[in-house]
Amino acid sequence: MVVDVLLNGEMIFENLDLYNKELALKERFFKNGSINKGKNILKIIAKGTNPSSVNADKMGLDYLMVSMN
């Protein structure tokens, strides 16, 4: 699956290709965008699929770790 990821309306990943031949953990770190005190909105927008994928109309998110360093 290819996605755009926005944090509080700001693009942090554009055309992020999440395809992997095997089921695997993927870590992504973003340098732009900011996490506000209180409510924040993370939006993941499905845009398409990688040509190598078959039946890739689903995406799973097991966990989201937020660290304010």
Phi, psi and omega in degrees: 000140175251129186225159164254143179235125179241140175241117182052040176085356180256130181293122176250336171220131177241132181053046179284117182270113183265007182294139172212133181301323179250154174294124185207155175282134176235129175257137177230133178242137178245145181253336177261170184087164180217147177261125183267156172293132181095219186286135174226153181236122174253122182241128177246120184248116177288128183245337182169198181228159173284137181302337180281346184274154177235131180054044184265059181256013181227154177221140177245143176232109183279320177201161179229120180252128180246127179230128180256090180260000000 
